[in-house]
Amino acid sequence: MKKIKVILEMIKFEHTVFALPFAFLGAILGSMTVEGTWPTIMEWIFITLAMVGARSAAMTLNRVIDANIDKKNPRTADRAIPAGDVSIPQSLLFIAASFALLFIAAFSLNLLTVLMLPLFVFLLTFYSYTKRFTWLCHVFLGVTIAMAPVGGWIGATGQFSVELLFLFLTVAFWTAGFDVIYATQDADYDRRVKLHSIPARFGIAKALRISKGFHLISFASLLLLSLLSPLGWLFLIGVIIVGAIMVYEHSLVKPNDLTKVGVAFFQMNGIISITMLVFAIGDLLI
């Protein structure tokens, strides 16, 4: 139990809040758009379990894959694996258990969810390697996290819809944007050890402008989603609030002052995901 606690702290388990609300949003919008009903209790349960399994597996894999990189980076040298608080075999056992939870949950939903499993597992594993060869690693991470609403949607409906595309783009570019902000902390280190990132490739000032561009695409996709989906004026208010939060998030980080990256990354993005879910549910209830 002590090792499990260390692993959960290592993967920042509480940050599941970033993706889980979007999985729920995908489930709700999918059910309302396709079937005109709310997801069932069992669909809620298995979508939640699938998300917990998927994120736990992906984050632990990331820590295992990046163990040597983290050990050499002063900012990450005290993480659990480099510090020796948990071993790689113990981490691999936790990864296997997390993937088992994902598989059990997927098989408890519908056939399309099961058929999507190979793609989910590939993305959850592959994205950790992308910074070794491309500065588009942030977009790969965005695509991976955007599988959360895709999984929620197909988990509840067993099918795709055009509205899902805009929800996918919203989450993908929202994630890519805030990951670029987070990566500004390691720009010098990444250049020194030949890792790839947008801040390392283009410099911090230009990287922050690219991040704004990603968030602009995300906001535009969210706005289109609000127009195409069964959601109404209250959700549109939520969209406007999210846009304002994105603007505020970017005001916190400047090329010559990265001291508030933590606030911009953790607090603002947690608020964004929860805001979207709350306003969507509120809109459908009134």
C-alpha atoms as an extended CHARMM CRD file, in Angstrom:
* protein
*
       286  EXT
         1         1  MET       CA              0.0000000000        0.0000000000        0.0000000000  PROA      1               0.0000000000
         2         2  LYS       CA              2.8940000000        2.3330000000        0.7540000000  PROA      2               0.0000000000
         3         3  LYS       CA              4.3480000000        1.7680000000       -2.7300000000  PROA      3               0.0000000000
         4         4  ILE       CA              0.9370000000        2.3230000000       -4.3380000000  PROA      4               0.0000000000
         5         5  LYS       CA              0.6790000000        5.6250000000       -2.4820000000  PROA      5               0.0000000000
         6         6  VAL       CA              4.1180000000        6.6230000000       -3.7660000000  PROA      6               0.0000000000
         7         7  ILE       CA              3.1210000000        5.7260000000       -7.3320000000  PROA      7               0.0000000000
         8         8  LEU       CA             -0.1310000000        7.6980000000       -7.0700000000  PROA      8               0.0000000000
         9         9  GLU       CA              1.8310000000       10.7120000000       -5.8620000000  PROA      9               0.0000000000
        10        10  MET       CA              4.3740000000       10.1660000000       -8.6480000000  PROA      10              0.0000000000
        11        11  ILE       CA              1.7280000000       10.2640000000      -11.3830000000  PROA      11              0.0000000000
        12        12  LYS       CA             -0.1780000000       13.1460000000       -9.7720000000  PROA      12              0.0000000000
        13        13  PHE       CA             -3.3350000000       11.0650000000       -9.5850000000  PROA      13              0.0000000000
        14        14  GLU       CA             -5.3590000000       14.1100000000       -8.5610000000  PROA      14              0.0000000000
        15        15  HSD       CA             -4.6820000000       15.6440000000      -11.9840000000  PROA      15              0.0000000000
        16        16  THR       CA             -7.1260000000       13.1650000000      -13.4770000000  PROA      16              0.0000000000
        17        17  VAL       CA             -9.4200000000       16.1710000000      -13.0230000000  PROA      17              0.0000000000
        18        18  PHE       CA             -7.9430000000       17.5690000000      -16.2740000000  PROA      18              0.0000000000
        19        19  ALA       CA             -9.3000000000       14.8030000000      -18.4810000000  PROA      19              0.0000000000
        20        20  LEU       CA            -12.1200000000       13.1250000000      -16.5410000000  PROA      20              0.0000000000
        21        21  PRO       CA            -14.6260000000       16.0030000000      -16.9100000000  PROA      21              0.0000000000
        22        22  PHE       CA            -14.1190000000       15.9040000000      -20.6770000000  PROA      22              0.0000000000
        23        23  ALA       CA            -14.7540000000       12.1450000000      -20.7130000000  PROA      23              0.0000000000
        24        24  PHE       CA            -17.9860000000       12.8260000000      -18.8450000000  PROA      24              0.0000000000
        25        25  LEU       CA            -18.7760000000       15.6820000000      -21.2350000000  PROA      25              0.0000000000
        26        26  GLY       CA            -18.2380000000       13.3290000000      -24.1810000000  PROA      26              0.0000000000
        27        27  ALA       CA            -20.5470000000       10.7520000000      -22.6020000000  PROA      27              0.0000000000
        28        28  ILE       CA            -23.2680000000       13.3150000000      -21.8760000000  PROA      28              0.0000000000
        29        29  LEU       CA            -23.1490000000       15.0480000000      -25.2630000000  PROA      29              0.0000000000
        30        30  GLY       CA            -22.9480000000       11.7200000000      -27.0790000000  PROA      30              0.0000000000
        31        31  SER       CA            -25.9580000000       10.3210000000      -25.2860000000  PROA      31              0.0000000000
        32        32  MET       CA            -27.9860000000       13.5050000000      -25.7220000000  PROA      32              0.0000000000
        33        33  THR       CA            -27.0020000000       13.9900000000      -29.3660000000  PROA      33              0.0000000000
        34        34  VAL       CA            -27.3760000000       10.4000000000      -30.5220000000  PROA      34              0.0000000000
        35        35  GLU       CA            -29.9960000000        8.9600000000      -28.1720000000  PROA      35              0.0000000000
        36        36  GLY       CA            -31.6390000000       11.9530000000      -26.5100000000  PROA      36              0.0000000000
        37        37  THR       CA            -31.0420000000       10.5180000000      -23.0330000000  PROA      37              0.0000000000
        38        38  TRP       CA            -28.4990000000       10.6930000000      -20.2150000000  PROA      38              0.0000000000
        39        39  PRO       CA            -25.8440000000        7.9720000000      -19.8800000000  PROA      39              0.0000000000
        40        40  THR       CA            -26.8740000000        5.0700000000      -17.6770000000  PROA      40              0.0000000000
        41        41  ILE       CA            -25.4230000000        4.5460000000      -14.2000000000  PROA      41              0.0000000000
        42        42  MET       CA            -23.3510000000        1.5930000000      -15.4470000000  PROA      42              0.0000000000
        43        43  GLU       CA            -21.9860000000        3.6640000000      -18.3300000000  PROA      43              0.0000000000
        44        44  TRP       CA            -20.9130000000        6.3640000000      -15.8460000000  PROA      44              0.0000000000
        45        45  ILE       CA            -19.1680000000        3.7680000000      -13.7090000000  PROA      45              0.0000000000
        46        46  PHE       CA            -17.2920000000        1.9920000000      -16.5090000000  PROA      46              0.0000000000
        47        47  ILE       CA            -16.3040000000        5.2270000000      -18.2720000000  PROA      47              0.0000000000
        48        48  THR       CA            -14.8510000000        6.4620000000      -14.9750000000  PROA      48              0.0000000000
        49        49  LEU       CA            -12.9560000000        3.2020000000      -14.4210000000  PROA      49              0.0000000000
        50        50  ALA       CA            -11.6440000000        3.2590000000      -17.9950000000  PROA      50              0.0000000000
        51        51  MET       CA            -10.3880000000        6.8240000000      -17.5420000000  PROA      51              0.0000000000
        52        52  VAL       CA             -8.6910000000        6.0370000000      -14.2400000000  PROA      52              0.0000000000
        53        53  GLY       CA             -7.0230000000        2.9650000000      -15.7570000000  PROA      53              0.0000000000
        54        54  ALA       CA             -5.9450000000        4.7540000000      -18.9330000000  PROA      54              0.0000000000
        55        55  ARG       CA             -4.4590000000        7.8030000000      -17.2400000000  PROA      55              0.0000000000
        56        56  SER       CA             -2.7530000000        5.7810000000      -14.4980000000  PROA      56              0.0000000000
        57        57  ALA       CA             -1.1520000000        3.4830000000      -17.0770000000  PROA      57              0.0000000000
        58        58  ALA       CA             -0.0680000000        6.3830000000      -19.3130000000  PROA      58              0.0000000000
        59        59  MET       CA              1.4470000000        8.5000000000      -16.5490000000  PROA      59              0.0000000000
        60        60  THR       CA              3.2990000000        5.5900000000      -14.9730000000  PROA      60              0.0000000000
        61        61  LEU       CA              4.6000000000        4.5460000000      -18.3890000000  PROA      61              0.0000000000
        62        62  ASN       CA              5.7970000000        8.1070000000      -18.8930000000  PROA      62              0.0000000000
        63        63  ARG       CA              7.7230000000        8.0140000000      -15.6220000000  PROA      63              0.0000000000
        64        64  VAL       CA              9.3020000000        4.6350000000      -16.5120000000  PROA      64              0.0000000000
        65        65  ILE       CA             10.1880000000        5.6620000000      -20.0740000000  PROA      65              0.0000000000
        66        66  ASP       CA             11.6430000000        8.9980000000      -18.9090000000  PROA      66              0.0000000000
        67        67  ALA       CA             13.3930000000        7.6630000000      -15.7790000000  PROA      67              0.0000000000
        68        68  ASN       CA             16.9090000000        8.3550000000      -17.0850000000  PROA      68              0.0000000000
        69        69  ILE       CA             15.9340000000       11.7660000000      -18.4470000000  PROA      69              0.0000000000
        70        70  ASP       CA             14.2670000000       12.7180000000      -15.1700000000  PROA      70              0.0000000000
        71        71  LYS       CA             17.3300000000       11.6200000000      -13.1990000000  PROA      71              0.0000000000
        72        72  LYS       CA             19.5640000000       14.0890000000      -15.0720000000  PROA      72              0.0000000000
        73        73  ASN       CA             17.1330000000       17.0060000000      -14.9540000000  PROA      73              0.0000000000
        74        74  PRO       CA             17.4470000000       19.0010000000      -11.6890000000  PROA      74              0.0000000000
        75        75  ARG       CA             13.7080000000       19.8430000000      -11.8020000000  PROA      75              0.0000000000
        76        76  THR       CA             12.6460000000       16.1760000000      -11.9380000000  PROA      76              0.0000000000
        77        77  ALA       CA             15.5330000000       14.3470000000      -10.2270000000  PROA      77              0.0000000000
        78        78  ASP       CA             13.5160000000       13.8990000000       -7.0420000000  PROA      78              0.0000000000
        79        79  ARG       CA             10.6720000000       12.0160000000       -8.7540000000  PROA      79              0.0000000000
        80        80  ALA       CA              9.9510000000        8.6070000000       -7.2660000000  PROA      80              0.0000000000
        81        81  ILE       CA             11.8090000000        6.3760000000       -9.7520000000  PROA      81              0.0000000000
        82        82  PRO       CA             15.0370000000        8.4480000000      -10.0510000000  PROA      82              0.0000000000
        83        83  ALA       CA             15.0220000000        8.9330000000       -6.2760000000  PROA      83              0.0000000000
        84        84  GLY       CA             14.6610000000        5.1810000000       -5.6830000000  PROA      84              0.0000000000
        85        85  ASP       CA             11.3460000000        5.4500000000       -3.8150000000  PROA      85              0.0000000000
        86        86  VAL       CA              9.7210000000        2.9730000000       -6.1920000000  PROA      86              0.0000000000
        87        87  SER       CA             11.3190000000        0.4860000000       -8.5890000000  PROA      87              0.0000000000
        88        88  ILE       CA             10.6740000000       -0.0050000000      -12.2830000000  PROA      88              0.0000000000
        89        89  PRO       CA              9.3360000000       -3.5870000000      -11.7450000000  PROA      89              0.0000000000
        90        90  GLN       CA              6.8540000000       -2.2240000000       -9.1820000000  PROA      90              0.0000000000
        91        91  SER       CA              5.8430000000        0.4850000000      -11.6430000000  PROA      91              0.0000000000
        92        92  LEU       CA              5.3880000000       -2.0740000000      -14.4350000000  PROA      92              0.0000000000
        93        93  LEU       CA              3.1250000000       -4.1350000000      -12.1850000000  PROA      93              0.0000000000
        94        94  PHE       CA              1.0150000000       -1.0320000000      -11.5320000000  PROA      94              0.0000000000
        95        95  ILE       CA              0.8950000000       -0.3490000000      -15.3000000000  PROA      95              0.0000000000
        96        96  ALA       CA             -0.3480000000       -3.8970000000      -15.9640000000  PROA      96              0.0000000000
        97        97  ALA       CA             -3.0680000000       -3.5100000000      -13.3310000000  PROA      97              0.0000000000
        98        98  SER       CA             -4.0990000000       -0.1290000000      -14.7890000000  PROA      98              0.0000000000
        99        99  PHE       CA             -4.3530000000       -1.5050000000      -18.3330000000  PROA      99              0.0000000000
       100       100  ALA       CA             -6.3510000000       -4.4630000000      -16.9690000000  PROA      100             0.0000000000
       101       101  LEU       CA             -8.8060000000       -1.9870000000      -15.4310000000  PROA      101             0.0000000000
       102       102  LEU       CA             -9.0760000000       -0.1660000000      -18.7750000000  PROA      102             0.0000000000
       103       103  PHE       CA             -9.7150000000       -3.4130000000      -20.6530000000  PROA      103             0.0000000000
       104       104  ILE       CA            -12.3300000000       -4.6690000000      -18.2000000000  PROA      104             0.0000000000
       105       105  ALA       CA            -14.1670000000       -1.3500000000      -18.3560000000  PROA      105             0.0000000000
       106       106  ALA       CA            -14.0450000000       -1.2390000000      -22.1860000000  PROA      106             0.0000000000
       107       107  PHE       CA            -15.3780000000       -4.7790000000      -22.5380000000  PROA      107             0.0000000000
       108       108  SER       CA            -18.2000000000       -3.8170000000      -20.1680000000  PROA      108             0.0000000000
       109       109  LEU       CA            -19.3450000000       -0.9730000000      -22.4540000000  PROA      109             0.0000000000
       110       110  ASN       CA            -19.7370000000       -1.8110000000      -26.1630000000  PROA      110             0.0000000000
       111       111  LEU       CA            -18.0120000000       -3.3140000000      -29.1890000000  PROA      111             0.0000000000
       112       112  LEU       CA            -16.7370000000       -0.0300000000      -30.6630000000  PROA      112             0.0000000000
       113       113  THR       CA            -15.0020000000        0.8190000000      -27.3980000000  PROA      113             0.0000000000
       114       114  VAL       CA            -13.2720000000       -2.5670000000      -27.5030000000  PROA      114             0.0000000000
       115       115  LEU       CA            -12.2530000000       -2.0550000000      -31.1470000000  PROA      115             0.0000000000
       116       116  MET       CA            -10.7360000000        1.3090000000      -30.2300000000  PROA      116             0.0000000000
       117       117  LEU       CA             -8.5400000000       -0.2130000000      -27.5040000000  PROA      117             0.0000000000
       118       118  PRO       CA             -5.4650000000       -0.8150000000      -29.7330000000  PROA      118             0.0000000000
       119       119  LEU       CA             -5.4630000000        2.8680000000      -30.7490000000  PROA      119             0.0000000000
       120       120  PHE       CA             -5.9270000000        3.9930000000      -27.1440000000  PROA      120             0.0000000000
       121       121  VAL       CA             -3.0770000000        1.7890000000      -25.8930000000  PROA      121             0.0000000000
       122       122  PHE       CA             -0.7790000000        2.8610000000      -28.7430000000  PROA      122             0.0000000000
       123       123  LEU       CA             -1.2930000000        6.5700000000      -28.0340000000  PROA      123             0.0000000000
       124       124  LEU       CA             -0.9810000000        6.1230000000      -24.2720000000  PROA      124             0.0000000000
       125       125  THR       CA              2.3910000000        4.4480000000      -24.8220000000  PROA      125             0.0000000000
       126       126  PHE       CA              3.7590000000        6.2900000000      -27.8500000000  PROA      126             0.0000000000
       127       127  TYR       CA              3.3600000000        9.9050000000      -26.7770000000  PROA      127             0.0000000000
       128       128  SER       CA              6.1040000000        9.5910000000      -24.1380000000  PROA      128             0.0000000000
       129       129  TYR       CA              8.6510000000        8.8620000000      -26.8960000000  PROA      129             0.0000000000
       130       130  THR       CA              7.7230000000       11.7650000000      -29.1870000000  PROA      130             0.0000000000
       131       131  LYS       CA              9.9130000000       14.3980000000      -27.5150000000  PROA      131             0.0000000000
       132       132  ARG       CA             12.8850000000       12.3080000000      -28.5740000000  PROA      132             0.0000000000
       133       133  PHE       CA             12.3120000000       13.0830000000      -32.2460000000  PROA      133             0.0000000000
       134       134  THR       CA              9.7800000000       15.9210000000      -32.7890000000  PROA      134             0.0000000000
       135       135  TRP       CA              8.8670000000       19.2920000000      -31.3020000000  PROA      135             0.0000000000
       136       136  LEU       CA              5.2490000000       18.4040000000      -32.1310000000  PROA      136             0.0000000000
       137       137  CYS       CA              5.2810000000       16.2210000000      -29.0030000000  PROA      137             0.0000000000
       138       138  HSD       CA              2.7960000000       18.6410000000      -27.4130000000  PROA      138             0.0000000000
       139       139  VAL       CA              0.2710000000       17.9380000000      -30.1720000000  PROA      139             0.0000000000
       140       140  PHE       CA              0.7530000000       14.1870000000      -29.7140000000  PROA      140             0.0000000000
       141       141  LEU       CA              0.0060000000       14.6380000000      -26.0210000000  PROA      141             0.0000000000
       142       142  GLY       CA             -3.0630000000       16.6840000000      -26.9420000000  PROA      142             0.0000000000
       143       143  VAL       CA             -4.3410000000       13.9620000000      -29.2530000000  PROA      143             0.0000000000
       144       144  THR       CA             -3.7730000000       11.3840000000      -26.5110000000  PROA      144             0.0000000000
       145       145  ILE       CA             -5.6990000000       13.3090000000      -23.8580000000  PROA      145             0.0000000000
       146       146  ALA       CA             -8.4030000000       14.1310000000      -26.4070000000  PROA      146             0.0000000000
       147       147  MET       CA             -9.1170000000       10.4050000000      -26.4930000000  PROA      147             0.0000000000
       148       148  ALA       CA            -10.8540000000       11.0060000000      -23.1350000000  PROA      148             0.0000000000
       149       149  PRO       CA            -13.9790000000       12.6290000000      -24.6400000000  PROA      149             0.0000000000
       150       150  VAL       CA            -13.7940000000       10.2280000000      -27.5970000000  PROA      150             0.0000000000
       151       151  GLY       CA            -13.8060000000        7.3090000000      -25.1630000000  PROA      151             0.0000000000
       152       152  GLY       CA            -16.6440000000        8.8340000000      -23.1630000000  PROA      152             0.0000000000
       153       153  TRP       CA            -18.6940000000        9.4650000000      -26.3190000000  PROA      153             0.0000000000
       154       154  ILE       CA            -18.3170000000        6.0160000000      -27.8490000000  PROA      154             0.0000000000
       155       155  GLY       CA            -18.5200000000        4.3590000000      -24.4310000000  PROA      155             0.0000000000
       156       156  ALA       CA            -21.9930000000        5.8120000000      -23.9800000000  PROA      156             0.0000000000
       157       157  THR       CA            -23.2340000000        5.5530000000      -27.5700000000  PROA      157             0.0000000000
       158       158  GLY       CA            -21.2080000000        2.9420000000      -29.4690000000  PROA      158             0.0000000000
       159       159  GLN       CA            -20.8750000000        5.2930000000      -32.4480000000  PROA      159             0.0000000000
       160       160  PHE       CA            -19.2340000000        8.4530000000      -33.7900000000  PROA      160             0.0000000000
       161       161  SER       CA            -20.8190000000       11.7920000000      -34.7330000000  PROA      161             0.0000000000
       162       162  VAL       CA            -19.5960000000       15.0210000000      -36.3360000000  PROA      162             0.0000000000
       163       163  GLU       CA            -19.9880000000       16.9140000000      -33.0550000000  PROA      163             0.0000000000
       164       164  LEU       CA            -17.3750000000       14.6320000000      -31.5220000000  PROA      164             0.0000000000
       165       165  LEU       CA            -14.7630000000       16.0290000000      -33.9400000000  PROA      165             0.0000000000
       166       166  PHE       CA            -15.0870000000       19.5190000000      -32.4650000000  PROA      166             0.0000000000
       167       167  LEU       CA            -14.9480000000       18.1880000000      -28.9080000000  PROA      167             0.0000000000
       168       168  PHE       CA            -11.8080000000       16.2570000000      -29.8740000000  PROA      168             0.0000000000
       169       169  LEU       CA            -10.1690000000       19.3660000000      -31.3900000000  PROA      169             0.0000000000
       170       170  THR       CA            -11.1240000000       21.4370000000      -28.3480000000  PROA      170             0.0000000000
       171       171  VAL       CA             -9.3640000000       19.1090000000      -25.9330000000  PROA      171             0.0000000000
       172       172  ALA       CA             -6.4080000000       18.3190000000      -28.2230000000  PROA      172             0.0000000000
       173       173  PHE       CA             -5.3870000000       21.9510000000      -28.7940000000  PROA      173             0.0000000000
       174       174  TRP       CA             -6.2720000000       23.0170000000      -25.2510000000  PROA      174             0.0000000000
       175       175  THR       CA             -3.8800000000       20.3300000000      -23.9640000000  PROA      175             0.0000000000
       176       176  ALA       CA             -1.1690000000       21.1390000000      -26.5070000000  PROA      176             0.0000000000
       177       177  GLY       CA             -1.3820000000       24.7990000000      -25.5380000000  PROA      177             0.0000000000
       178       178  PHE       CA             -0.9460000000       24.3140000000      -21.8150000000  PROA      178             0.0000000000
       179       179  ASP       CA              1.7420000000       21.6620000000      -22.3430000000  PROA      179             0.0000000000
       180       180  VAL       CA              3.7980000000       24.1960000000      -24.2910000000  PROA      180             0.0000000000
       181       181  ILE       CA              3.4930000000       26.5620000000      -21.3150000000  PROA      181             0.0000000000
       182       182  TYR       CA              4.6290000000       23.8000000000      -18.9640000000  PROA      182             0.0000000000
       183       183  ALA       CA              7.5710000000       22.9040000000      -21.2280000000  PROA      183             0.0000000000
       184       184  THR       CA              9.0020000000       26.4220000000      -21.0020000000  PROA      184             0.0000000000
       185       185  GLN       CA             10.4900000000       25.3800000000      -17.6500000000  PROA      185             0.0000000000
       186       186  ASP       CA             12.7810000000       22.8560000000      -19.3750000000  PROA      186             0.0000000000
       187       187  ALA       CA             13.6820000000       24.7430000000      -22.5510000000  PROA      187             0.0000000000
       188       188  ASP       CA             17.3790000000       25.1090000000      -21.7210000000  PROA      188             0.0000000000
       189       189  TYR       CA             17.7170000000       21.5580000000      -20.4410000000  PROA      189             0.0000000000
       190       190  ASP       CA             15.9080000000       20.1130000000      -23.4830000000  PROA      190             0.0000000000
       191       191  ARG       CA             18.2500000000       21.9380000000      -25.8570000000  PROA      191             0.0000000000
       192       192  ARG       CA             21.2890000000       20.7900000000      -23.9110000000  PROA      192             0.0000000000
       193       193  VAL       CA             20.3460000000       17.0750000000      -23.9910000000  PROA      193             0.0000000000
       194       194  LYS       CA             18.8060000000       17.2630000000      -27.4950000000  PROA      194             0.0000000000
       195       195  LEU       CA             15.1950000000       16.6520000000      -26.4850000000  PROA      195             0.0000000000
       196       196  HSD       CA             12.5350000000       18.2290000000      -28.6720000000  PROA      196             0.0000000000
       197       197  SER       CA              9.8870000000       20.7350000000      -27.6330000000  PROA      197             0.0000000000
       198       198  ILE       CA              8.4100000000       23.9320000000      -28.9990000000  PROA      198             0.0000000000
       199       199  PRO       CA             10.1530000000       26.1210000000      -26.3700000000  PROA      199             0.0000000000
       200       200  ALA       CA             13.4880000000       24.3920000000      -27.0620000000  PROA      200             0.0000000000
       201       201  ARG       CA             13.0610000000       24.7320000000      -30.8260000000  PROA      201             0.0000000000
       202       202  PHE       CA             11.6440000000       28.2520000000      -31.1300000000  PROA      202             0.0000000000
       203       203  GLY       CA             12.4970000000       29.9530000000      -27.8460000000  PROA      203             0.0000000000
       204       204  ILE       CA             10.1840000000       30.8150000000      -24.9810000000  PROA      204             0.0000000000
       205       205  ALA       CA              8.6830000000       34.0260000000      -26.4180000000  PROA      205             0.0000000000
       206       206  LYS       CA              7.6590000000       32.3990000000      -29.6930000000  PROA      206             0.0000000000
       207       207  ALA       CA              6.5430000000       29.2530000000      -27.8650000000  PROA      207             0.0000000000
       208       208  LEU       CA              4.1150000000       31.2890000000      -25.7850000000  PROA      208             0.0000000000
       209       209  ARG       CA              2.6930000000       32.8070000000      -28.9700000000  PROA      209             0.0000000000
       210       210  ILE       CA              2.2710000000       29.3210000000      -30.4390000000  PROA      210             0.0000000000
       211       211  SER       CA              0.5230000000       28.2710000000      -27.2320000000  PROA      211             0.0000000000
       212       212  LYS       CA             -1.8990000000       31.1650000000      -27.6800000000  PROA      212             0.0000000000
       213       213  GLY       CA             -2.5540000000       29.9780000000      -31.2300000000  PROA      213             0.0000000000
       214       214  PHE       CA             -3.3210000000       26.4710000000      -30.0030000000  PROA      214             0.0000000000
       215       215  HSD       CA             -5.7370000000       27.8630000000      -27.4350000000  PROA      215             0.0000000000
       216       216  LEU       CA             -7.3910000000       30.0350000000      -30.0660000000  PROA      216             0.0000000000
       217       217  ILE       CA             -8.0590000000       26.9140000000      -32.1560000000  PROA      217             0.0000000000
       218       218  SER       CA             -9.3690000000       25.1740000000      -29.0410000000  PROA      218             0.0000000000
       219       219  PHE       CA            -11.7340000000       28.0560000000      -28.2440000000  PROA      219             0.0000000000
       220       220  ALA       CA            -13.0020000000       28.2190000000      -31.8450000000  PROA      220             0.0000000000
       221       221  SER       CA            -13.6860000000       24.4670000000      -31.8260000000  PROA      221             0.0000000000
       222       222  LEU       CA            -15.5220000000       24.7790000000      -28.5190000000  PROA      222             0.0000000000
       223       223  LEU       CA            -17.6150000000       27.6080000000      -29.9240000000  PROA      223             0.0000000000
       224       224  LEU       CA            -18.5420000000       25.5130000000      -32.9690000000  PROA      224             0.0000000000
       225       225  LEU       CA            -19.4000000000       22.6150000000      -30.6750000000  PROA      225             0.0000000000
       226       226  SER       CA            -21.8090000000       24.8320000000      -28.7380000000  PROA      226             0.0000000000
       227       227  LEU       CA            -23.5660000000       25.7500000000      -31.9970000000  PROA      227             0.0000000000
       228       228  LEU       CA            -23.8280000000       22.1800000000      -33.3450000000  PROA      228             0.0000000000
       229       229  SER       CA            -24.7030000000       20.3260000000      -30.1540000000  PROA      229             0.0000000000
       230       230  PRO       CA            -28.0520000000       20.2750000000      -28.3130000000  PROA      230             0.0000000000
       231       231  LEU       CA            -26.5910000000       22.7210000000      -25.7960000000  PROA      231             0.0000000000
       232       232  GLY       CA            -27.9390000000       26.2520000000      -25.4950000000  PROA      232             0.0000000000
       233       233  TRP       CA            -27.2500000000       29.7050000000      -24.0840000000  PROA      233             0.0000000000
       234       234  LEU       CA            -25.9690000000       28.5930000000      -20.6770000000  PROA      234             0.0000000000
       235       235  PHE       CA            -23.2580000000       26.4330000000      -22.2270000000  PROA      235             0.0000000000
       236       236  LEU       CA            -22.3350000000       29.3590000000      -24.4860000000  PROA      236             0.0000000000
       237       237  ILE       CA            -21.7930000000       31.4430000000      -21.3600000000  PROA      237             0.0000000000
       238       238  GLY       CA            -19.4980000000       28.6660000000      -20.1210000000  PROA      238             0.0000000000
       239       239  VAL       CA            -17.5830000000       28.8250000000      -23.4130000000  PROA      239             0.0000000000
       240       240  ILE       CA            -17.0690000000       32.5680000000      -22.9790000000  PROA      240             0.0000000000
       241       241  ILE       CA            -15.8690000000       32.0310000000      -19.4010000000  PROA      241             0.0000000000
       242       242  VAL       CA            -13.3940000000       29.3870000000      -20.6120000000  PROA      242             0.0000000000
       243       243  GLY       CA            -12.0860000000       31.8450000000      -23.2080000000  PROA      243             0.0000000000
       244       244  ALA       CA            -11.5860000000       34.4340000000      -20.4770000000  PROA      244             0.0000000000
       245       245  ILE       CA             -9.7350000000       31.8970000000      -18.3170000000  PROA      245             0.0000000000
       246       246  MET       CA             -7.4340000000       31.0870000000      -21.2460000000  PROA      246             0.0000000000
       247       247  VAL       CA             -6.6580000000       34.7810000000      -21.6740000000  PROA      247             0.0000000000
       248       248  TYR       CA             -5.9310000000       35.0910000000      -17.9520000000  PROA      248             0.0000000000
       249       249  GLU       CA             -3.7740000000       31.9410000000      -18.0560000000  PROA      249             0.0000000000
       250       250  HSD       CA             -1.5590000000       33.5110000000      -20.7080000000  PROA      250             0.0000000000
       251       251  SER       CA             -1.3130000000       36.7580000000      -18.7640000000  PROA      251             0.0000000000
       252       252  LEU       CA              0.3440000000       34.8430000000      -15.9160000000  PROA      252             0.0000000000
       253       253  VAL       CA              3.3230000000       33.6310000000      -17.9570000000  PROA      253             0.0000000000
       254       254  LYS       CA              5.8040000000       35.9360000000      -19.6570000000  PROA      254             0.0000000000
       255       255  PRO       CA              9.0470000000       35.1560000000      -21.5120000000  PROA      255             0.0000000000
       256       256  ASN       CA             11.0820000000       36.7910000000      -18.7370000000  PROA      256             0.0000000000
       257       257  ASP       CA              8.9340000000       35.5450000000      -15.8410000000  PROA      257             0.0000000000
       258       258  LEU       CA              8.0130000000       31.8540000000      -15.5660000000  PROA      258             0.0000000000
       259       259  THR       CA              7.3660000000       31.8900000000      -11.8230000000  PROA      259             0.0000000000
       260       260  LYS       CA              3.6150000000       31.4050000000      -12.2870000000  PROA      260             0.0000000000
       261       261  VAL       CA              3.7670000000       28.4570000000      -14.6840000000  PROA      261             0.0000000000
       262       262  GLY       CA              2.4870000000       26.1810000000      -11.9190000000  PROA      262             0.0000000000
       263       263  VAL       CA             -0.6200000000       28.3040000000      -11.3800000000  PROA      263             0.0000000000
       264       264  ALA       CA             -1.2490000000       28.6060000000      -15.1270000000  PROA      264             0.0000000000
       265       265  PHE       CA             -0.7670000000       24.8780000000      -15.6970000000  PROA      265             0.0000000000
       266       266  PHE       CA             -2.4460000000       23.2130000000      -12.7290000000  PROA      266             0.0000000000
       267       267  GLN       CA             -5.0730000000       25.5730000000      -11.3520000000  PROA      267             0.0000000000
       268       268  MET       CA             -6.3490000000       27.2950000000      -14.4990000000  PROA      268             0.0000000000
       269       269  ASN       CA             -6.6770000000       24.1120000000      -16.5530000000  PROA      269             0.0000000000
       270       270  GLY       CA             -8.4230000000       22.2180000000      -13.7730000000  PROA      270             0.0000000000
       271       271  ILE       CA            -10.9180000000       25.0880000000      -13.5990000000  PROA      271             0.0000000000
       272       272  ILE       CA            -11.4310000000       25.0190000000      -17.3860000000  PROA      272             0.0000000000
       273       273  SER       CA            -12.3230000000       21.3180000000      -17.5700000000  PROA      273             0.0000000000
       274       274  ILE       CA            -14.7060000000       21.4830000000      -14.6050000000  PROA      274             0.0000000000
       275       275  THR       CA            -16.3250000000       24.6780000000      -15.9330000000  PROA      275             0.0000000000
       276       276  MET       CA            -17.1650000000       22.9890000000      -19.2260000000  PROA      276             0.0000000000
       277       277  LEU       CA            -18.7650000000       20.0030000000      -17.5200000000  PROA      277             0.0000000000
       278       278  VAL       CA            -20.7570000000       22.0760000000      -15.0010000000  PROA      278             0.0000000000
       279       279  PHE       CA            -22.1490000000       24.4380000000      -17.6360000000  PROA      279             0.0000000000
       280       280  ALA       CA            -23.0190000000       21.5560000000      -19.9780000000  PROA      280             0.0000000000
       281       281  ILE       CA            -24.9220000000       19.7020000000      -17.2580000000  PROA      281             0.0000000000
       282       282  GLY       CA            -26.5870000000       22.9230000000      -16.1170000000  PROA      282             0.0000000000
       283       283  ASP       CA            -27.6600000000       23.7260000000      -19.6700000000  PROA      283             0.0000000000
       284       284  LEU       CA            -29.2250000000       20.3010000000      -20.1750000000  PROA      284             0.0000000000
       285       285  LEU       CA            -31.0710000000       20.4470000000      -16.8430000000  PROA      285             0.0000000000
       286       286  ILE       CA            -32.8170000000       23.7740000000      -17.4360000000  PROA      286             0.0000000000
